[in-house]
Amino acid sequence: MKYKLLKTQKKFLEVPHNEELDVCVYQGGFGSGKTWAGSLLGTLLCLKFAGINGLCGAQTYSLVRDTTLNAYFEHFENFGLIEGKDWQFIKSQQKIVFKNGSNILFRHFDEPNKLKSLNLGFVEIEEMSDIPEATFKMLLGRMRQKKKKGWKDFKYRIFGHTNPQSRHGWIYKNFAQDKKPNYRLVLAPSTENIYLPKDFCENLKNAYDENYYKRNVLGEFDEENCALVVPNFSSENIEKINYLDWCDLHISCDFNVDPMCWILAHIDNHKVYFFDEIVLENTTTTQTCEEFARRYPYHKGKIIINGDASGDNRTCVSEYTNYMLIRNFFAQRMKRNVEFHLRQFNPPIKNRVAAFCSMMKSMDGQIRILIDPKCEKLIYNMNNLKYREGGSNIDIPTYWAIKNNKELKFLSHPFDAASYLVEYYFPII
C-alpha cells in the first residue's frame, strides 16, 4: 500500500544536509504519529541498505515491546512483507532479521554499557526525553558500521521521537538552543494529523489545562513554571468538603508500606471531592483498615475500593493480596460488603497525570477536583511533586534524599492514590 505522509513526517524522513551523520528528533503531541514515523524510517533504511545494523530502544523494554515493535510489524504487513520469507523475528535475541541481511536489535537503554560493543548504521530512540544525555552521547559513538558497496547516498542516522521536555532539558539544549548543522528538530502538533478522529484535538483542548494542551497536543517545549506535575492546582481547588454518610464513599489505595496512602472521596456530577486521607507510616493494610473503621464506623452508603491494580497481586510475605485483606476486614470486622472498581493493569503514569490535570482545571476554566484542607499530604503533592529537570519522568525522591529530609517520603504516593481514582472514572487518553 502507499502512504500519504503528513508534512512533518516527510520532513522527518528526508535529510536536508550533506553531513555524514543525521541526528533528528520528532517531537509531537498525542496522536501525532511519532512512533509510526520512527518505525517507518527504520523499515525503509533496512530495505534500502541491505545488511545495515539497526538498534531500536527505550529506557524500559516494555515500551519497545508494547509499542514500537508492533509498529514495525504493521509496516511490514502494509508493505506486503511476509514473515518467514522476507523477515523473521528471533524472540530469544529480540531481533528482526531481513532476507537482505539487514537486522534490528530491540533493547532497553537502562544499562547502556552493554551496548558499547555494537557497530551500527542507525539508532531509533523511543521516548527520547526519558533517556539521559549520557546515553545519547554513548549511542553517537556506536555509529561506526562499515559502509557496504551499493549503499548509495547512505548516511548514519540517529532518530528519536518523544513528547516535549522543558526548556531546561538536554533535547532543547542540543536541538533548539545550541544545535549543530546536522541536528534537526521536527515539531509535530497533533492538530496536523488529518487521520485522527474529527473531534480528537478539540476534545483534548476542552479537557486539558492550557499548559498540558500546549505540551502534549501542540508539541511545544514546557516553560520554566511547568515543572510541577499538576501545574494548574490553585487555592480554587481547596474547599471544605462535607462527609456524607449516605453517599458512596470511595477509598483509593496506594499500598506502599511507608507510607501507606489511602485517599477518600465522594463523586457527584462529574466532580471528585477528596474529603479525607489516611496516610500512615510503617504500617500494614489491615492496620490501615482499622484506622478507616475508627474514623467512619457507621457509613450507610456504599464503600467502593479503587486504586493500584498491583494491589491484587500476592507477595512473598503473604498468601493474601491487599484487596483480599480489605475484603476480609470489612466482611468480618465491619459486617458489610465492599465493591472493587479496579483496572486489570495500571495505566501509564502520563495517562493518570493527564486525567488528573484536566479535572483540576480544564482549558475552559472548569474545576472538577476539590480537596479538603485536612488532606495535607495530597495538597503537599500538588505543590511539590515535580518532573525531573529537563525530563518527562516524575522526580521520585531517592532513599538518601528521604534520609536527609523525611518529608520527601510523602511525595508521589498520595498523588498516585488520588490519580488512580480520577483516571478510572474520567480517562481522557
C-alpha positions in Angstrom: 0.0 0.0 0.0 1.0 3.6 -0.5 1.3 6.0 2.4 0.1 9.6 2.3 2.6 11.2 4.7 2.0 14.3 6.8 4.2 17.3 6.1 6.1 16.8 9.3 6.6 13.1 8.6 8.2 13.9 5.2 10.4 16.5 6.9 11.5 13.8 9.5 12.3 11.2 6.8 14.2 13.4 4.4 17.8 14.6 5.2 18.3 18.3 4.0 22.1 18.4 4.6 25.3 16.8 3.3 26.8 15.7 6.7 27.7 12.1 7.1 25.6 11.8 10.3 22.0 12.9 10.6 20.5 13.3 14.1 16.8 14.1 14.3 14.1 14.4 17.0 10.4 14.0 16.1 8.7 15.8 18.9 4.9 15.9 19.0 1.7 15.6 20.9 -0.6 12.7 21.4 -1.6 11.1 18.2 0.9 13.0 16.1 2.3 9.8 14.6 5.7 9.8 16.3 6.2 6.0 16.8 4.6 5.3 13.4 7.1 7.7 11.7 10.1 6.3 13.5 9.3 2.7 12.7 8.7 3.6 9.1 12.1 5.2 8.8 13.7 2.1 10.4 11.9 -0.1 7.9 12.9 2.0 4.9 16.6 2.0 6.0 16.6 -1.8 6.3 15.1 -2.3 2.9 17.2 0.3 1.1 20.6 -0.5 2.6 21.0 -4.3 2.6 23.0 -5.6 5.6 22.5 -2.5 7.7 22.6 -3.0 11.5 20.0 -1.1 13.4 19.2 -0.6 17.1 15.8 0.3 18.4 15.4 1.0 22.1 13.9 2.9 25.0 14.7 3.4 28.6 12.5 0.5 29.5 12.0 -2.6 27.3 8.2 -2.8 27.9 7.8 0.4 25.9 9.7 -1.1 23.0 7.8 -4.4 23.2 4.3 -3.0 23.6 4.5 0.0 21.2 7.5 0.2 18.8 7.8 -3.4 17.8 4.1 -3.6 16.9 4.5 -0.5 14.7 7.2 -2.3 12.8 5.0 -5.3 12.3 2.2 -3.1 11.0 4.5 -1.6 8.4 5.8 -5.0 7.3 2.2 -6.1 6.7 1.4 -2.9 4.8 4.5 -3.3 2.6 3.4 -6.9 1.8 6.5 -8.4 3.5 5.9 -12.0 4.5 7.1 -13.3 7.9 9.3 -16.3 7.5 10.2 -15.3 3.9 11.1 -11.6 3.8 11.8 -11.2 7.5 11.6 -13.1 10.8 11.6 -12.1 14.5 14.0 -14.1 16.6 12.4 -13.8 20.0 15.3 -15.2 22.0 17.5 -12.5 20.7 14.8 -9.8 20.4 15.9 -9.2 16.9 14.3 -8.7 13.4 16.3 -10.2 10.5 15.5 -9.3 6.9 16.1 -11.5 3.9 18.6 -9.0 2.5 20.8 -9.3 5.7 19.6 -6.2 7.5 18.7 -6.5 11.1 17.3 -4.5 14.0 18.0 -5.2 17.7 15.4 -4.2 20.2 16.8 -3.3 23.6 16.3 -1.2 26.7 18.8 1.6 27.5 18.8 1.1 31.3 22.3 -0.5 31.1 24.0 1.5 28.3 27.4 -0.2 28.9 26.0 -3.4 27.4 25.6 -1.6 24.1 29.1 -0.3 23.7 30.3 -3.2 21.5 27.7 -2.5 18.8 28.6 -1.3 15.3 25.5 0.4 13.9 24.2 2.1 10.8 21.1 3.6 12.6 19.6 4.0 16.0 15.9 4.7 16.8 15.1 6.0 20.3 11.5 5.7 21.6 10.5 8.4 24.1 13.9 10.1 23.7 13.2 12.5 26.6 13.3 9.5 29.0 16.9 8.7 28.4 19.9 10.5 29.9 22.1 12.7 27.7 25.0 10.5 28.6 23.2 7.5 27.0 22.5 9.6 23.8 26.2 10.5 23.6 27.2 6.9 24.0 24.9 5.9 21.1 26.6 8.6 18.9 29.8 6.6 19.3 28.2 3.4 18.1 27.6 4.8 14.6 30.5 3.0 13.0 29.2 0.2 10.9 31.4 -0.2 7.8 29.6 1.0 4.7 28.9 -1.6 2.1 29.1 -1.4 -1.7 25.9 -0.3 -3.2 24.9 1.9 -0.3 24.2 5.0 -2.5 23.6 8.3 -0.6 24.0 6.5 2.8 24.1 8.5 6.0 24.4 7.3 9.5 21.2 8.2 11.3 20.1 8.6 14.9 16.5 9.5 15.2 14.2 9.7 18.2 10.6 10.6 18.9 9.2 12.0 22.1 6.8 14.1 24.0 8.2 17.6 24.8 10.7 18.3 27.5 11.1 21.5 29.4 13.4 24.2 28.2 16.0 23.0 30.7 16.2 19.6 29.1 19.1 18.2 27.1 16.9 17.8 24.0 16.1 21.5 24.0 19.8 22.4 24.6 21.1 20.2 21.7 18.3 20.5 19.2 16.9 24.0 19.7 19.3 26.2 21.6 22.8 25.2 20.5 22.1 22.9 17.6 24.7 21.7 15.1 24.1 21.7 11.3 23.3 18.0 11.3 20.9 18.2 14.3 17.3 18.5 13.4 14.1 19.2 15.5 10.8 18.4 13.9 7.8 19.7 15.8 4.6 17.7 15.1 1.4 19.1 16.7 -1.5 16.6 17.0 -3.7 19.2 15.2 -1.8 18.5 11.9 -2.7 14.8 11.8 -5.7 14.6 9.5 -6.1 10.8 10.2 -7.2 11.4 13.8 -10.9 11.3 14.6 -12.6 14.6 13.6 -13.1 16.0 17.2 -10.0 14.4 18.8 -7.9 17.6 19.2 -10.9 19.8 20.1 -12.0 17.3 22.8 -8.4 17.4 24.2 -8.5 21.2 24.2 -11.7 21.1 26.2 -10.3 18.5 28.6 -6.8 19.7 29.2 -5.5 22.7 31.1 -3.6 25.3 28.9 -0.1 24.2 29.8 -0.8 20.5 29.3 -2.5 21.2 26.0 0.5 23.2 24.7 2.9 20.5 25.7 1.0 17.3 24.7 -1.1 18.4 21.8 0.8 21.3 20.2 4.1 19.6 20.9 5.7 22.8 22.4 8.5 22.8 24.9 7.5 23.5 28.5 8.2 26.8 30.1 10.1 27.0 33.3 7.0 27.1 35.5 5.7 23.8 34.1 7.9 21.5 36.2 5.1 20.7 38.6 3.2 17.6 37.7 -0.1 19.4 38.4 0.7 23.0 37.4 -2.9 24.1 37.3 -3.6 23.4 41.0 -4.5 26.6 43.0 -6.4 27.7 46.0 -9.6 27.4 43.9 -9.2 23.6 44.3 -9.2 23.8 48.1 -12.5 23.8 49.8 -14.1 22.4 53.0 -15.8 19.1 51.9 -18.7 17.7 54.0 -18.5 13.9 54.6 -21.9 12.4 53.7 -22.6 9.1 55.4 -25.3 8.2 52.9 -23.3 8.9 49.8 -20.9 6.4 48.1 -17.6 6.5 49.8 -14.5 5.8 47.6 -11.3 4.6 49.1 -8.4 4.9 46.6 -5.4 3.0 47.7 -1.6 3.1 47.2 -0.1 0.2 49.0 3.3 1.5 49.9 4.4 0.3 53.4 6.0 3.6 54.5 3.8 5.5 54.0 0.6 3.7 53.1 -1.7 6.3 51.4 -5.5 6.0 51.1 -7.4 9.0 49.8 -11.2 9.2 50.5 -13.6 10.8 48.1 -17.2 11.4 47.0 -18.0 11.6 43.3 -21.0 13.6 42.1 -22.0 15.4 38.9 -18.7 14.7 37.2 -16.7 16.1 40.1 -14.4 14.5 42.6 -14.5 15.6 46.2 -11.4 14.5 48.3 -12.6 14.9 51.8 -10.0 12.9 53.9 -6.8 11.0 53.6 -5.3 8.1 55.6 -1.5 8.3 55.5 0.3 6.0 57.9 4.0 5.3 58.3 5.4 1.8 58.8 2.0 0.1 58.6 0.1 -2.7 57.1 -3.1 -3.0 55.0 -5.1 -4.3 58.0 -3.9 -1.5 60.3 -5.0 1.0 57.7 -8.4 -0.7 57.5 -8.6 -0.3 61.3 -7.9 3.4 61.1 -10.7 3.8 58.5 -13.1 1.9 60.8 -12.2 4.2 63.7 -12.9 7.3 61.6 -16.0 6.1 59.7 -17.6 3.2 61.7 -21.2 3.9 60.7 -21.1 4.7 57.0 -24.5 4.0 55.4 -23.8 4.3 51.7 -21.7 2.0 49.5 -18.0 1.7 50.1 -16.1 1.4 46.8 -12.4 0.5 46.6 -10.2 2.0 43.9 -6.5 2.2 43.5 -3.3 0.4 42.5 -4.1 -2.6 40.2 -0.9 -4.3 41.5 -2.5 -4.4 44.9 -4.3 -7.5 43.7 -1.1 -9.4 43.4 0.2 -11.8 46.1 3.5 -11.1 47.6 6.2 -13.5 49.0 5.3 -12.5 52.6 1.5 -13.2 52.4 -0.8 -15.6 50.7 -3.4 -12.8 50.5 -3.5 -9.8 48.3 -4.0 -6.4 49.7 -7.6 -6.3 48.3 -8.4 -9.7 49.8 -7.3 -8.3 53.2 -9.6 -5.3 52.7 -12.5 -7.5 51.7 -12.0 -9.9 54.7 -11.6 -7.0 57.1 -14.9 -5.3 56.0 -16.8 -8.6 56.0 -15.5 -9.9 59.4 -14.9 -6.7 61.4 -17.5 -4.2 59.9 -20.0 -6.8 58.8 -20.5 -5.4 55.4 -19.5 -5.9 51.8 -17.4 -3.5 49.7 -17.2 -3.1 45.9 -14.0 -3.1 43.9 -13.6 -0.8 40.9 -10.1 -1.6 39.6 -8.3 -1.7 36.3 -6.8 -5.0 35.3 -3.5 -3.3 34.8 -2.3 0.1 35.9 -2.4 2.7 33.1 0.8 4.6 32.1 1.6 7.4 34.5 1.2 10.0 31.8 -2.5 8.9 31.4 -3.1 9.4 35.1 -1.4 12.8 35.1 -3.4 13.9 32.0 -6.7 12.9 33.5 -5.9 14.5 36.9 -4.8 17.8 35.4 -7.8 18.0 33.1 -10.1 17.6 36.1 -8.1 20.0 38.3 -8.9 22.9 35.8 -9.8 22.5 32.2 -9.0 24.8 29.3 -12.4 26.4 29.7 -11.9 27.0 33.4 -14.0 24.2 34.8 -12.8 23.0 38.2 -13.8 19.4 38.8 -11.5 18.4 41.7 -12.0 19.8 45.2 -9.7 18.9 48.1 -10.5 19.4 51.8 -7.7 21.3 53.7 -7.3 18.3 56.0 -5.9 16.3 53.1 -2.5 17.8 53.9 -0.3 15.2 52.2 -2.3 15.3 49.0 -2.0 19.1 48.9 1.7 18.8 49.7 2.0 16.7 46.5 0.1 19.3 44.5 2.6 22.0 45.5 5.8 19.9 45.4 5.6 16.9 43.1 7.7 17.8 40.0 9.2 16.3 36.9 12.9 15.6 36.8 14.7 18.7 35.5 14.7 18.6 31.7 12.7 15.4 31.5 9.2 13.9 31.4 9.6 11.5 34.3 8.3 12.3 37.7 11.1 13.1 40.2 10.7 10.4 42.8 12.9 11.1 45.9 15.8 8.7 46.4 16.5 6.8 49.6 19.3 9.1 50.5 17.2 12.2 49.8 14.4 10.9 52.1 17.0 10.1 54.8 18.1 13.7 54.8 14.5 15.1 54.6 11.8 12.8 56.0 9.0 14.9 54.5 10.1 13.8 51.0 8.8 10.2 51.7 5.3 11.6 51.3 5.9 12.7 47.7 4.2 10.7 44.9 2.2 8.1 46.9 -0.8 10.4 47.9 -0.9 11.6 44.3 -0.8 8.0 43.0 -3.7 7.1 45.2 -5.8 10.1 44.1 -5.0 9.8 40.4 -5.8 6.1 40.2 -9.4 7.0 41.1 -9.6 10.0 38.8 -8.2 8.1 35.8 -10.5 5.2 36.4 -13.7 7.2 36.2 -12.6 10.1 34.0 -10.0 8.8 31.5 -9.1 11.1 28.5 -6.4 9.1 26.7 
